[in-house]
Amino acid sequence: MLIPTPSVGIWVSVTNFGGYMDMLEIKGLSVAVEGKEILKDVSLHIADGETHALFGPNGSGKTTLLMAIMGFPKYKVTRGKIVFGGRDITRASLDERARLGIGMSFQRPPVVRGVKTRDMVSAAMGNIAGSVTIDELAEKADMTEFLDREINYGFSGGEIKRSELMQLLAQKPELTLLDEPESGVDLVNIALIGRLINELLEKDYPMRGRRCMGLVITHTGHILNYINASTGYVMLDGEVSCKGDPHEILASIRKNGYAQCVTCLTENK
Amino acid sequence: MRDMRSSNAYRDKARIALNKPPAIGDDIDIDAYASSDEAVAYRDDPTELPTDIKEQMLDAGVVVDDLSHRSGTFIQMDNAPVHSSTSQEGIEVMALNQALDKYDWMSDYWWRVVSVDTDKYTANVELNQNSGYFIRALPGCKSIYPVQACLYLDKSRLAQNAHNVVIAEEGSELHIINGCVSGSGEEPGLHLGVSEIYIKRGAKVTFTMIHNWNSEVEVRPRTAVIVEEDGLFLSNYVLMKPVHSLQMYPSARCVGENATVRFNSVIVATPGSSLDVGSRVILDGKGDRAEIISRAISTGGSVITRGYIEGNAPEVKGHMECLGLILKGEGAIHAIPELKGTLSGIDLSHEAAVGKIKEEEVEYLMSRGLTRSEATATIVRGFLNVDIEGLPPMLSAEVSRAVESSGEDFM
């Protein structure tokens, strides 16, 4: 891929050896919402083709991290930076980031009266001449009958998730941020949700050829049965307290709750 | 033959009501406007009309250059009919005066659903009775294409007095586009239009009214509809252009069982415009249905949206949705939804909201890659594009076109 090198001001070609280049790098990020600091000194990096999972109790700052990466104006970066594909996007606007290749599945997206699901999918497709049509995407996400309905109006939990993933499949982001994709989804739907996420994250590709990255918030960990996350983090009180194998972290949380994580965090300090 | 034009009973009533102020809306001084009876050349071929006039008409859904997709056409300039024609057997389109000459039963449809003494405006229409259209579908006849009617207000300081009668006989279907237009200049004028619409058993009427006035024109339509058993009345009203003041409160009464009425209005109040637009439905037959959907946007003007559904029979159902968006400036929107039920077992509801575009919605669209202005435009377009159930695709396209073409001005 091509990335700009600000020091010399020319474009250089960077070869992606084995897919381990840091495509998303968050360095010492602090984020405030309405003047209140929520995230403190968060650092993480996700390499090409990797999916990472984010655990943590309610209110610990997981959604805030996703919203800050996506670039929602209410989430103000007070310190640190976000680098995506070699480019510092800390000051880039929300829509700019979307066009650069970051996409997000929301847990509770708003109803927009009069705007059809079809309009959203079409907006997400942008000007890219895709090989796939809106109707094909809808069929894949079992959303055909929702295309001409107002977006999110009267949708169930599972319908919202499928709609969000359908829009992301149209958008084809390189980095997908997923906020609790399994919440409110029944057992029948979760397999479909898992398949859609896998497609989004190119999980059917061999690791070498995979470029798409994911960062997924999960409470229950159910979604880990469907997607192959390589790294997990525990977020506590706005800080990343722990990094490791996501399945081990999940097992530990299931056994000991987040109490163990608190101890771990204290010891690390 | 009894001619209503010389009926003293209506004239007497009108004379008494000549100074009767309207129940709502500004009291306009009608004497400030001339009531010209001047003839305008009749045209067998309406394509001969000047290009600028045709363009104004087109913005109100009236196509003059190619009549192949219209089952009938009526055009009136000021107070003179200039063209009427039909291309389908069983569909009648003519100037009202012709209908009065032709049918002696016109008294059965004359001031029957609108009262001549409603207010000074209806009284004025009776006393200066000189124009309007008559559209009728014979029993079982279904209009293949829409029938279009255009009331064009050309001269400055003129009062246009139109009395229109629409009759859908049993089992018939009529799709009407009614375009009201004023000249391209900003000349003052007054439009008074009485419309009486009769929908017989099992008949369907879609009535799409698109207004294209200017910022100096005062508009006072007086419309009432009667719907018999299994009948359907579907009204679409679109106002995207400036107007000085407009007040109307069309009323539909279902007198038979299982009749359906839907009113959809899409209105934009530009700076300086004062709009008071309502829809009223009375459900008197068992199982009747009503739906009122109103979408109003203010870009600086003021809007009152009224809605009224009254249920007086068993198993009737009605729903009303009045949504308002204030986009900018000193705009104001006042939604007044009213429901009245007079017996148990009826089901009436409403939903009303007035506000601005929610930041959360704009950001949601931006997160899919749209810029802020693209996101806002998409939301506004969606807000105005009311889905009109039962509307033929051609009319639906006409409404969308009116919304899209004018919507660009303020998005």
Interface residues (C-beta under 8 A of the other chain):
Chain A: M70 F72 P73 S93 L94 D95 A98 R99 G103 M104 F106 P109 P110 V112 R113 G114 V115 K116 D119 M120 A123 A124 G126 E150 Q167 Q171
Chain B: R295 L323 K358 E360 E361 E363 Y364 L365 M366 S367 R368 G369 L370 T371 R372 E374 A375 T378 I379 R381 G382 F383 L384 N385 V386
